[in-house]
Amino acid sequence: MPRLRLRLRLRLPLPLLLLLLLLLPRPGTPEPGDDASPPDGAQEPLRGLRERLRAAAALSRRYWALLRCRVWPEDCERAEEAGAGLLGWSLPLLGQQYLDILTSWYCSLQACCDSGDCRISNNFTGLESDLSVRLHGQHLARELVLTTVKGYLELPQPGKALALSFHGWSGTGKNFVARLLAENLYRDGLRSDCVKTFIATLHFPHPKYMDLYKEKLTSEIKETQERCHQTLFIFDEAEKLHPGLLEALGPHLVHQAPKNHRVESPKTIFLFLSNLGGNTINAAVLNLLQAGGTREEIKLDQLAPQLQAEIAESTDTGFGHSCLVKENLIDFFIPFLPLEYRHVRLCARDAFLSQGLPYTEAALDQIAKMMVYLPKEEQLFSSQGCKSISQRINYFLP
């Protein structure tokens, strides 16, 4: 909702906004209808006009000073120390509203605002809503991601970067949750200058160039942290990262003493997305369901030990043998459960809605039935999760 209001506000052109600011009544000026004596210049039109122009000029300077305070708070503090008295001047309610509009418009184009960095939004209410409404069948991921990320970002002096490792079959929502985090923590989502996404097979494809990759990756992490006091790094296909790259990430995840207790420490989140452990998660969920339990009753401690054991013992990937796992630098290994028929159906509904297309219950059933389900006997879990759903709805368009 805040984003919608901002878009509506930005439709007002800047000259009109400035004109509205200039036309606002000066604080303390009687409103029309108030019992007040007429100004002395009422009988002298020319002198009265000069006074009004001077008052408008003074008023515009005041509004500009307040706008400057909102956009560049440090300049305002220096001016106040010099005796300019900017902070002691208040606005009428209408004037404050227009100042808010102008500040929002300016900060939408610049990387600055009164909160310190307009690129960062940290919309935890929106994140909670998205995880509850748009993410299907992942109650463990929903609870863990919201709790850990919110708790970490609200710490004034975090001791280390937050590292979360998402594990599960393809199509269960790992990339989707990473995108929801980016969209709710940053104004520009995945396009933000504070968010960097790396895909192992795309960005680091050739082992012979690993020294170059390590240097470039380390440099990019450092530059991003210098640019933003809150950063998000996403590593997709983490199990395919070269061991040398994983070791290079180690120093960025260790505990570090804060340099200045008076200054808020920079915050960094690392997300590792991997299919590693998917079969172990699925087998554990199947056993729990066959034992008479329900999906929503599954607890993290019923899956985490088996998941971490498989990761640590894996021989076809360097992820489990890296310092990230061996030195316990990963804060949480988050399992993504296999999706069932009902979840695939919800994904199909979301795909129609996201494109503004009508759908029928029959169409949702047909799309869900097009997917392959495992194991062969039980037919419980979709082998692809919700992947390829958006392409399949094309078959049902008029």
N, C-alpha and C positions, 0 to 999 in steps of 0.2 A: 504493500500500500504506500509506503513512503516514496518508493521509486515512481509510482504512478503520479503522485502529487507533484513530484519534482518535474516530471515530463510535462504536466499541464502548465506548471508555472513558467517553464522555459519558452512557452509559445509567445510570451510577451516580449516584444523587441526591447533592446537595451535603451534606445532613446525614450521610449514611452516610460520605462521604469524610472529613468532619471528625472523625467518631467513630473511623474507622480511624486517622487521624493521632494522635488522643489516646491510643489504645490501644497505639500502637507503643512498644517498649521504649526507655527513655532510653539514649543512647549511653554505653557503659561498664558498663551494668547486666548482671550475669551472666545468661546464658540458663538456662532450666530444665535441670537435670541437671548444671550446672557445680558444681565443688567450691567452695562458698562457705558461710560461716557464716550462720546465720539472722539477720535484722535484729533490732535491739534491741527494736523495738516488737511483735515477734511475740507476746509474752506479754501485751501490752496492746492489745486490738483497737481501742479508741477512738482511742488515740494513733497507732496504725499507720494507721488510716483517714485521720486528719488529714494525716499525712505523705504518704500516697499522693495525696490531693486536692491538696496544695500542690505535689507533684512534677508531677502532671498539669497543673496551671495553669501552672507554669513551663515545662513541655514544650510546651504549646500556644502560649505566648508565643514560644518559640524557633522553632516551626514557622511561626507567623505571620510572624516576622521574616524567615525564609528565603524564605517565599512572597513577601513584600514585596520582597525583594532580587531575586527572579526577575522580578517584574512591573514594579517601578520601580527599576531599578539605581541611578539617581542618588541616591535616598533612602538606599539601602544604603551608597553610598560616603560620604555625609555622616555617617551613623551610625558608620561605621568610623573616620572621622577624629576623631569625638567620643569614641572609645574604647569603643564598645558591644561590639566584638568579635564581630559577627555572622558575618563571613566566616570566622572561625577555627573555627567550630563545624561539625562534620561529622555526617552522617547515616549510620545503617546502610543497607545496600543496599535492604531492603524499604521503609524510610522514604523514601529517595530516589525510589523508584518511585512511591509514593503522592503525593509532592510533585510529581513530573512530571505525574501525572494531574490533580491539582488546578490546576496552573499552566495546562495545556492547556485545561481546562474554562473557567477564568476568561478566558484570552486569546481563546477562541473567541467570547466575548461582548463583548469590549472591544478597542479598537484599540491594544493595547500588548502587549509581550512582551520577553523578554530580548534578542531580536535587534534590537529597535528599532521594528518595525512589523509587527504580525501580519497586516496586509493583504497583505504581500509574502511570497511563498514561494520564488520563483526555483528551481523544481524542474527543473534542466537535464537530469537523468536522465530524468524523465518527458517533457520536451519532445523529447529525442532519440528516445525510444521511440515517441511519438505520430507524429512526422514520419516515422519509418521504417515503422511498421505501418499507420497510418491514412491517410497521404497517398499517393496512387497516381500513378505516372508523372511525378513531379516531382523528379528527382534533383538538379537544379541548385538549385531552391528549398530543398530539404531541407538541402543542405550549406551554402549561403550563409546562410540564416536562422539555423541553429544556431550556426555559427562566429561570425558578426558579432554576434549578440545576446549570446551568452555572453561573448565577448571584451570587448564594450563594458561590460556590467554588472559585470565583474570588475575594471574599471579604477578605481583609487581617486580619480583626478582627470581625468575625461574633459574634453577641450577644447571639445566641442560636443555638441549633441543628435545622436543617431543617426537618420538619415533613410533609410528603405528605400522604394522604389517598386516595387509589384508590377504586372506587365503581362501580359496574355493574354486569350484569349477568356473569355466568361462560362462558369462551371461548371468551370473548371480547378483551382480550389482556393484562390484568393486570399483570399476571406473565411474559408475554413476554416482556413488557416494563421494568419490574424489571431486567430481564436478560440482556436486551440491555444496561441498565445503568451499570450493573456490568461489562459487556464485554468492554465497552468504557471508563470506569473510572479506571479500574484495568487491569493489564497485564494478570492475570490469571482468570479474570471473576469471576464467582461464586465460584471458587476454591481458590480464593485469601485469604490470612490470614487476610485481612482487611475487608472481607465481611462475614457476618453471616446471615444465613437464619433459621427462626424458623417457624414451622407449628404447630398451636395450638393443634390439635388432635394427633399429632405425638410426639412432644417434651414435652407437658404438659397435658397428658391424664387423670390423676387421681387427683381429687380435694383434696383428703386427703393428698397428698404430696405437697400441694401448698407452704408451707413455705420453703421446700427444693428447689422447682422450683424457687422461688423468690431469694433465696440466690445464686443459681447457675447462674441465668440469670444476676443478678447484677454483679456478679464476672466476667462473660464472657464479658459483655459490658466494664467493667473497664480494663480488661486485653487486649482486642482488641484495645481500645483507647490508652493504653500505648505502644502497639506494633506499631501502625500506627497513623500518624498525620491526616489521612483522613479515615473515616470508613463508612461502609454502613450496616445497620441492616434492614432485611426484615422480616416482620411478616405476614405470610399467614394465611387465615381464621381468621382474626383479631377479627371478631364478636364473635368468640368462645373462646377468651382469658378470663381467669378467672379475675374477678374484682380486685383481689389482685395483679395479675401480671400487670394489667393496671396501678394501683396506684404506683407500684414499678418503672414504667417507667417515671412517672411524673417528678422526680428530674432531669432526664437526658434531659428534654425538656424545662425547664424553662430558662429564661434569666439569663446569668451569666456575671459578669464584667470580662474583660480580666485581667489576672494576670500580664502580662508584655507587654507593648505597643511596645517594640522593637522586640519581638518574634512573629512570625506568630501563631495565635491561631489554635488549632486543630479543624478540621471540621468533623461533624457527620451528616449523613442523615438517617432518619427513614422512612421506607415505610410500610404502613399498607394496606394490600390487603383484600377486603371484598366483598361478594355478597350483603351485606346490602344496601338497597336503589335501587337495580336493577329494581324492579317493578315501583317505582316512576319515575326513569329515563326513562324507556320505555314508560310509560303513557304520560309523558311530551313530548317526542319526537314524539309519535304518534299524539298527539293533534296538535303539530306544523306543522307536515306534512299534516294532514287533513285540516288545515287552509290555505293551499296553499304555505307554506314555503318549503325551500329545506334543506336538511341535513346540508350542508356546511354553511348555514346561521345561524345555531343555536349558540347562545352565552352562555358563562358560566353563566351570571347573569339570564338567563332564566331557568336554571336548579338548580343552587347552593342553592337558598333559600328553595326549596321544598326538595332537597336532605338532607340538614342539619336539616330541621325540622323533617323528618322521622327518621334520625339517633338519634336525641335528644329525640324523643318520643317513640322509640322502647322499648318494655317491655320484649322481649324474649332474650335480650342480654345486657351485662353490658357495652358494648362499648360506647353507647350514654350517659350513666350516669357516665362515668369515668371522672377523672380530665382532661384527654386529651381533651375532648370535652367541659366540663363545664368551664374550665379555658382557653379555646381558645389556647391550646398548639399545635393544628394541624394548620399548615400554610395554606394548601389548601386541600379542598375536591374535588377530580378530578373525574368527571363522565365519565364512558366508555359507549358509546352509543351501543345499540343493532345492530348487524351486519345484513346486507341485503344479498340477493341472490348474488349480484355482488361481495360483499366482500368475501363471502364463496368461490366463484369461484377463486378469487385471492389467497386465502389461499391454495386451491388445487393446483394451478400452482406452488406456492412456495414449497409445499411439494414434488412435482416431481423434481423441480430444486435442492432442497437441497440434494436429493439422486442421482443426476446426471442421472435421468431417462427421457426418451422422453415422451411427452404427446400430446394429440390431443385436439382440442377445444371441440369435442364431449365428450371426457372423463371428461373434466372439468365440462361440463353441467350435465353429469350423476351423478357425485359426489355431485354437489351442489343440485341436485334434490332429493338426498337420505336423505337430512336433513329435520327436522320438522320445519315448520314455523308458527309463531303466529302473531297476533290473528287469530282465526279460519276463520273469514270472509276476512280480508285483506291479510293474509299470507305474511306479510312484514318482520318479524324479525326471524332469525334463533334461535331456542330455545337453541341450544348448541354452538352457535358461530362457532368458528373454531376448537373446540375440536373434537377429533377422526378423523380428516381429514387424518392425516398421516397413520392411519390404513386402511382407506377406499381405498387408492390408490392401495393397494395390489390386489384388485379385478380386476384391469385393467392392471396388468402386464402380459406380454406374458408368 
